[in-house]
């Protein structure tokens, strides 16, 4: 077998998942049988099923031959009948070609997915673990098999790139010895990439055999010293400048289930949450449209006549847009931002929620110094609210060329009106949640000394 083995330092362990689908009978890959369920939808996404293209919503059933389509702001999570989890990133198309799984005979599973374009992350379920030689993720020009794994792949018609978070994958270009109709990993011209590698594997039109590239962050810079690198950016070889890279980047993201029961731990009894090692820039590349922002319950607005940071604004709307049909919740002392909430006539959050954890959906942050204001990357985040103890804990990982790496963390109080806050000599947090506890948002400010500071606003979704 013509195969090269690569290794990388261990990074994130697979999140403990509790399946939202109770498999009482065999889930074979017939076109009419549900083989999975959409657990989370952000932005605009559609499912092409049985000749129709319909909007995707949480709870949408997924069947063999269905195609998931996401727009520029779309993001879909799917939980399959064998506990597998799939995340379809923005501007992507993914087809479920086959999904045969019998919980009584998992070793006889046959699973095939087809990433037509875009970016996806796949966390293997019982089927792929028990029948690794019968799992395949096809792309336009290469096949990917697994060794029981968690991996991210980005693809278009000209190039495919992938990295491994846990386990290993085998990538090979299509050929007479590696057919798209087959199952499992191909042996010919294959590269095996494991979680111990600090590289990504690529197949492209100009280099038909797989090659290895150093992992770099979204802007092409090296990650902070000693940190696992988890994004791949376009190659800068001038000879390949006319090629489109595989979706321009490979994303590593926190793919989570809304039903992670094991995460129910007391916030009040432990120190502030350390941010997970994830180097995705969670600040949108462009300002979100008013329709995308107002699709949420919580909307950040800028006080009337205040343009904030102008072209650097990403997740805030004009006052008249954000305030329409919504109530004021929290704002900052400088009068720049205010968080509006659609309260639906209610004033209190539903009781007895216990501990709810939130994933960071989007954020924007700025570094203020004597030389001016620059945008920061928001690389990671965690937020948990203990409704019984009336406490919250949060953390953010921030970075910019001007400031370097900045860690932000805070703990504080929560009240039943859906507000939480923390105030010390050097930093503040002011936040609110939607009254159904499905969304959260907060603003933060932190003094770094010598007149320097960071500030920002965030939006979160419950997990």
C-alpha positions, 0 to 999 in steps of 0.5 A: 500500500503506497501510503505515507503516515503523518502525526500531529500533537493531540488536540481536542477530544471528541465531545461527549454526545447524547444522541437525539435519536433513539434507535429502536429499529434498524435504520437502513439506507432506503430513500424514504427512511430517516437516517438523521435529524437536523439538530441546529440551523444558523442562517439560511440553509435548505434541503433538497429532498424528493425533488423539492428544495425546502428550508432546513429547520431544527428537527428536519428529518434527513434521508438517503439522497437528500442534499444539504445546501447552505448559503453564505451565512448558513450552518447546519448540524446533523445527528445521525442514527448511529450517533455520528455528527456532521456539521455543514459550513456556509456556502456548502453542498453535501449529499447523503448517498447511503446510510445503512446502519443496524444497531444490532449489526453495526459491523455491516454498516455502509455509509457514503457522503458526498461533499459537492463543495464547501466545508464540512466536519465529520465526527464518526458514529457507531457505523464508521467505528464498527465498519471503517472499510465501509465508510467513504466521504467523496469530494469532486476529485478525491476520496476520504476514508476513516480510521475512527475519527473527527476530521474537517474537509474543504473541497471544490472542483479543483482542490481538496484539503483536510485535517484531523482532530482525532483518529486518522483519515486516508485521502486518495485522488480518484483513479482506475484504482480508486473509484467514486462508486467504491466504499472505504479508503483507497490504497493507491496513491493514498496519504494517511493523516493522523491527529499527531500531524501539524499538517493538512493533506491536499489533492489539487488539479496541479498536484494530482498526488496528495501533498502535505502543507503546513497548517496556518491560521485563517489569515495565513499567519502561524498560530501562537507559539506552542499552540496546535494549528487548526486552519489551512489557508491558500498556498501562496505559490505564484504558479498556483495563483489562478487556482481556487483553494478548497473553499479558501480554508479548512475550518475547525469548529466546535460541533456540539449537540444540544443534548450534552447531559454530561456538561451539566456541572455547577458554574459556581463551584469551579473557576472560570472556564478556560477557552478551548484551543480553537483558532477559528476567527468567529468575527464574520468577514463582512458585516451581517445583513440586517435580515440576518441579524434580526432573524435572531431574538437578540440583536445588537444595535448602535445608539441613534446617530452612532456608527460604532467602528464604521467599516469594522462593524460586523454584528451590530445594526442601526438603532432603528433596525435593532430596536424595532419590536424589541426591548432594551436590555443592556448597554455600555457606558460609552453609549456605543452598543445596546442589546435588544430583545424580543420579549414576546410579552414576558418578563422572566426566564422559565425556571428550573433550567439548571446549567445551560452552556452556550456556544459562541456564534459570532463576535466582534472585538477591538483593541484600543491603543494610543495609535488607534483602533484595530479589529481583533480575532475572536478565536474561542469562547465559552459561556455557562449559566447556572440558573439554580445558583444564579451565577455565570462564567465565561471566557474568550480568546482574543488576538491581533498583531497589535495586541498579541494574544489576550485571554478574557474571563469573568464570573458574576451574577445572574437574575431571573429577568434574563440579565447577567453582569460582572464588574471589577476594577479592570473589566466589565461584562453586561449581558442578557439572554432570550427568555427561552434561554436559547440565545445570549449576548454580552458586551465586554471591556477590559483594561490592559494598562498603559491606556490600552484596552479591548472591548467587544460584543458577542452572540451565543446559542445554547448547546 
